[in-house]
Amino acid sequence: MMLRAAVLAWALALAVPSFSADTKPAATFEQVSRAAKAARDQNQDAEAIRLFRQGLRLKPDWDEGLWYLGTLLYEKEEFAEARDLLRHFVAQNPKSGPGWAILALSEYHTREYQRSLEHLQRCQTYGVGDRKELADSVFYVVAVLLTRLEQYDDAMTLLFQLRSAGQAEANIIEPLGLAALRMPLLPAEIPQDRRPMIRMAGAGALALEGQHREEAEQKFRDMTAAYPDEPGVHFLLGAFLLDERPENGISEMKRELEISPSHLAARLRLAQEYIRQQNFGAALPLAQQALELDPKDPSAHMVLGETLVGKGGLTAGIHELETARDLAPDLTRIRWDLVRAYTAADRGEDAQREKQEIEKLNQQNAKPE
């Protein structure tokens, strides 16, 4: 398995020079630790595991023992025990990127998905050095967990970054299809009869990201023809067509809402198209319904705010936009909406403050040369 192979390579790369081993039965911690490291270096995994366990009984806070036993057990798919050891390890080494990574991967296998995602993100904070294969594995698991936890757009962004970094399309097509269809599943959880549909969605998303628009449209149309009543498929085709032939895109979005009335993204995307056309009367009920579906969604507050401002309701619109900003302070589109709304309401100081915040965000997001 790709992830476990990467972890093994990482653990070996981090190995420290071993002392000469005394493999005779040992009574002291020093003897046991030397024997354990020697067994590890000689790929005698079963003996190494036994000796590391013995050493940790003698010295429970032994960093090397926690690390090497944890990684060895991960390789043996003893994920629960590996998890417990690595939690102890990161408690003693809170800035260890490798520790957080393998702990999170262990938690992924024990289905502690929220905790695994939090720890993978902490691993990303501290970095993984120049170990590209393991970095890609961490990014991959973060992406599939984001999908599992219904953060679909962020998942797609990471998967596209992996593709740009050279990841094989075969490795990301199913995770990408799940995110595009907004199905909160891991790749291993895909029902067999839905796998072709998900692969079509992933292939279409990859074609679109690569600017192969005709190919993307054909794949999306093939998917809707094969699965006309499945949630998500008309949304994907509709989102594509809104940029090409808006009236056709609107029809597909309406069809999606007939199939899946609680599809938040479809309501928001359709409302945004009506806003673009300045048809605020058509946008308003969609925006209100989206907010009812998820009162904490910043995009729902943003779209409702844009709609209300467009209809001339500055006070109510600004309130919704301010709520959206508080929920997603790094989203510059919301702040630009507020600049325009504050200006229309003769609130120059507030508009200027938002411009300053936009400049700060742009500076933070600027890539180094």
C-alpha positions in Angstrom: 0.0 0.0 0.0 1.4 3.4 -1.0 0.9 5.1 2.3 2.5 2.3 4.4 5.4 2.1 2.0 6.0 5.8 2.3 5.8 5.6 6.1 8.4 2.8 6.1 10.7 4.8 3.9 10.3 7.8 6.1 11.0 5.9 9.3 14.1 4.4 7.9 15.3 7.8 6.6 15.0 9.1 10.2 16.9 6.2 11.7 19.7 7.1 14.0 23.0 5.2 13.9 22.8 2.1 16.0 25.2 1.0 18.7 26.7 -2.5 18.4 24.1 -5.0 19.6 24.3 -7.5 22.4 21.5 -9.9 21.4 21.8 -12.0 24.5 18.9 -11.8 26.9 19.2 -8.4 28.5 18.3 -7.2 32.0 19.1 -3.5 31.7 17.5 -0.8 29.6 20.8 -0.1 27.8 21.2 -3.7 26.7 17.6 -4.0 25.6 17.7 -0.7 23.6 20.8 -1.7 21.8 19.4 -5.1 20.9 16.1 -3.5 19.7 17.9 -1.1 17.4 20.1 -3.9 16.1 17.1 -6.0 15.3 15.4 -3.1 13.6 18.5 -2.4 11.4 18.6 -6.1 10.4 14.9 -6.0 9.4 14.1 -8.6 12.1 10.7 -6.9 12.8 9.2 -9.4 15.2 12.3 -9.4 17.4 12.5 -5.6 17.2 8.9 -5.3 18.2 9.4 -7.6 21.2 12.5 -5.8 22.3 11.1 -2.3 21.9 8.1 -3.3 24.0 10.5 -4.7 26.6 12.5 -1.4 26.6 9.3 0.7 27.0 8.3 -1.4 30.0 11.7 -0.4 31.5 11.5 3.2 30.4 7.9 4.3 29.3 9.1 7.8 28.1 11.8 6.4 25.7 11.4 8.6 22.6 13.2 6.2 20.1 11.2 3.3 21.5 7.9 5.1 21.0 8.8 6.2 17.5 10.2 3.0 16.2 7.7 0.7 17.8 4.9 2.9 16.6 6.1 2.9 13.0 6.8 -0.9 13.1 3.3 -1.6 14.3 1.9 0.7 11.7 3.7 -1.3 9.1 2.2 -4.5 10.6 -1.3 -2.9 10.4 -1.6 -2.9 14.2 -3.1 0.6 13.9 -4.7 0.9 17.4 -1.5 0.1 19.3 0.5 2.3 16.9 -1.9 5.2 17.5 -1.6 4.9 21.3 2.2 4.9 21.2 2.4 7.8 18.8 0.0 9.9 20.9 2.5 9.4 23.7 5.4 10.3 21.3 3.8 13.6 20.1 2.9 14.6 23.7 6.7 14.6 24.3 7.6 16.0 20.9 4.8 18.4 20.0 6.6 19.9 17.0 7.4 16.6 15.3 5.9 16.6 11.9 6.7 12.9 11.3 5.0 12.0 14.7 1.8 13.9 13.8 1.7 12.4 10.3 2.0 8.7 11.3 -0.3 9.2 14.3 -2.9 10.8 11.9 -2.5 7.9 9.4 -3.0 5.4 12.2 -6.2 7.3 13.3 -7.3 7.3 9.7 -7.2 3.5 9.7 -9.0 3.3 13.1 -11.7 5.5 11.5 -11.2 8.5 13.8 -11.6 10.8 10.9 -12.0 14.2 12.5 -9.1 13.6 14.8 -7.0 12.3 12.0 -7.7 15.4 9.9 -6.8 17.7 12.7 -3.5 15.9 13.2 -2.6 15.8 9.5 -3.2 19.5 9.4 -0.8 19.9 12.4 1.7 17.8 10.5 1.4 20.2 7.6 2.1 23.1 10.0 5.4 21.6 11.0 6.3 20.2 7.6 7.6 16.9 6.3 10.9 18.2 4.9 11.9 17.1 1.4 10.2 13.7 1.5 7.9 14.2 -1.5 6.3 10.8 -1.5 5.2 11.1 2.1 4.1 14.7 1.6 1.9 13.5 -1.3 0.4 10.8 0.9 -0.4 13.3 3.7 -2.0 15.6 1.1 -4.0 12.7 -0.3 -5.4 11.6 3.0 -6.2 15.2 4.0 -8.2 15.5 0.7 -10.2 12.3 1.1 -11.0 13.2 4.8 -12.1 16.6 3.7 -14.6 14.9 1.3 -15.7 12.5 4.1 -16.3 15.5 6.3 -18.2 17.4 3.5 -15.6 20.0 2.8 -15.7 19.3 -0.9 -14.3 22.4 -2.5 -11.2 22.3 -0.3 -10.8 18.6 -1.1 -10.9 19.3 -4.8 -8.3 22.1 -4.5 -5.9 19.7 -2.8 -6.4 17.0 -5.3 -5.8 19.3 -8.2 -2.6 20.4 -6.5 -1.5 16.8 -6.2 -2.2 16.4 -9.9 -0.1 19.4 -10.8 2.7 18.0 -8.6 2.8 14.9 -10.8 0.4 12.5 -9.0 -0.9 9.9 -11.4 -4.5 10.5 -12.4 -5.4 6.9 -11.6 -4.7 7.7 -7.9 -7.0 10.7 -7.7 -9.8 10.1 -10.1 -12.1 8.4 -7.6 -11.4 10.9 -4.7 -12.0 13.7 -7.2 -15.2 12.2 -8.4 -16.5 11.8 -4.9 -15.7 15.5 -4.1 -17.2 16.7 -7.4 -20.4 14.8 -6.7 -20.4 15.9 -3.1 -20.6 12.3 -1.8 -19.2 12.1 1.8 -17.4 8.8 1.3 -13.9 7.5 1.4 -12.7 5.7 -1.8 -12.9 2.4 0.0 -16.5 3.0 0.8 -17.7 3.5 -2.8 -20.6 1.1 -3.6 -19.5 -1.1 -6.5 -22.4 -0.1 -8.7 -21.6 3.6 -8.3 -17.9 3.3 -9.1 -18.3 3.9 -12.9 -20.4 7.1 -12.2 -17.8 8.4 -9.8 -14.9 7.8 -12.2 -16.9 9.6 -14.9 -17.2 12.6 -12.6 -13.5 12.5 -11.7 -12.5 12.3 -15.3 -14.7 15.2 -16.2 -13.3 17.3 -13.4 -9.8 16.5 -14.5 -10.6 17.4 -18.1 -12.1 20.7 -17.1 -9.1 21.5 -14.8 -6.9 20.9 -17.8 -8.9 23.3 -20.0 -10.2 20.4 -22.2 -13.7 21.8 -22.2 -15.2 19.7 -25.0 -13.9 16.5 -23.4 -15.3 17.6 -20.0 -18.7 18.4 -21.4 -18.9 15.0 -23.1 -17.9 13.2 -19.9 -20.5 15.1 -17.9 -23.2 14.4 -20.5 -22.3 10.7 -20.7 -22.6 10.6 -16.9 -26.1 12.3 -16.8 -27.3 10.0 -19.6 -26.1 6.9 -17.7 -27.3 8.1 -14.3 -30.1 10.6 -15.0 -31.7 10.3 -11.5 -28.6 10.2 -9.3 -27.9 13.2 -7.0 -25.1 15.4 -8.1 -24.8 14.5 -11.8 -27.0 17.3 -13.1 -25.2 19.8 -10.7 -21.9 19.0 -12.4 -23.2 19.4 -15.9 -25.2 22.5 -14.9 -22.1 24.1 -13.3 -20.2 23.6 -16.5 -23.0 24.9 -18.7 -23.6 28.0 -16.7 -20.2 29.2 -18.0 -21.0 28.1 -21.6 -24.7 28.3 -22.2 -26.4 29.8 -19.1 -30.0 28.9 -20.0 -29.0 25.3 -20.3 -27.1 25.4 -17.1 -30.1 26.8 -15.3 -32.2 23.9 -16.6 -29.7 21.4 -15.3 -29.6 23.1 -11.9 -33.4 23.1 -11.6 -33.3 19.4 -12.5 -30.8 18.8 -9.8 -33.0 20.5 -7.2 -35.9 18.3 -8.3 -33.8 15.2 -7.6 -32.1 16.4 -4.5 -34.0 19.4 -2.9 -31.4 19.7 -0.1 -28.5 20.3 -2.5 -27.0 23.4 -1.0 -24.4 24.0 -3.7 -27.0 23.8 -6.5 -29.2 26.4 -4.8 -26.2 28.8 -4.3 -24.9 28.3 -7.8 -28.3 29.0 -9.3 -28.8 32.0 -7.1 -25.5 33.4 -8.2 -26.4 33.0 -11.8 -29.6 35.0 -11.2 -27.6 37.6 -9.4 -25.3 37.9 -12.4 -28.4 38.4 -14.6 -29.6 41.0 -12.0 -32.7 38.8 -11.5 -32.8 39.4 -7.8 -36.4 38.3 -7.4 -35.5 34.8 -8.6 -32.3 34.7 -6.5 -33.9 35.7 -3.2 -35.9 32.5 -2.4 -33.0 30.3 -3.4 -30.6 32.2 -1.1 -33.1 32.1 1.7 -33.6 28.4 1.3 -29.9 27.8 1.2 -29.5 29.6 4.5 -32.3 27.5 6.0 -30.4 24.4 4.9 -27.2 25.6 6.6 -27.4 28.7 8.8 -23.6 28.7 9.4 -22.6 28.5 5.8 -20.7 31.7 4.9 -21.5 31.4 1.1 -25.2 31.3 1.9 -25.0 34.5 3.9 -22.9 36.1 1.2 -25.3 35.2 -1.6 -28.3 36.4 0.5 -26.4 39.6 1.2 -25.6 40.2 -2.4 -29.2 39.6 -3.3 -30.6 41.9 -0.7 -28.1 44.7 -1.7 -29.1 44.2 -5.3 -32.8 44.6 -4.4 -31.9 47.9 -2.6 -32.0 46.5 1.0 -28.7 47.9 2.1 -29.1 47.5 5.8 -30.3 43.9 5.7 -27.8 43.1 3.0 -24.9 44.5 4.9 -25.9 42.5 8.0 -25.8 39.3 6.0 -22.4 40.2 4.4 -20.9 41.0 7.8 -22.1 37.7 9.1 -20.5 36.0 6.1 -17.2 37.9 6.7 -17.2 36.9 10.3 -17.6 33.2 9.3 -15.0 33.4 6.5 -12.7 36.3 7.3 -10.1 35.3 4.6 -12.5 35.3 1.7 -11.8 38.6 -0.2 -15.0 38.4 -2.3 -17.1 39.0 0.8 -15.0 41.9 1.7 -15.2 43.4 -1.8 -19.0 43.0 -1.5 -18.9 45.0 1.8 -16.7 47.7 0.2 -19.4 48.3 -2.4 -22.2 48.0 0.0 -20.6 50.4 2.6 -19.9 52.9 -0.2 -23.5 52.8 -1.4 -24.6 53.4 2.2 -22.2 56.4 2.6 -20.1 54.5 5.2 -16.7 55.5 3.9 -14.7 54.6 6.9 -16.1 51.1 7.0 -15.3 50.7 3.2 -11.8 51.9 3.8 -11.2 49.5 6.6 -12.3 46.6 4.4 -10.0 47.7 1.6 -7.1 47.7 4.1 -8.0 44.2 5.2 -8.1 43.1 1.6 -4.6 44.4 1.1 -3.4 42.5 4.1 -4.9 39.3 2.9 -3.4 39.8 -0.6 0.0 40.3 1.0 -0.4 37.2 3.1 -1.4 35.1 0.0 1.3 36.5 -2.2 3.8 33.8 -3.3 7.5 34.5 -2.7 9.4 35.2 -5.8 
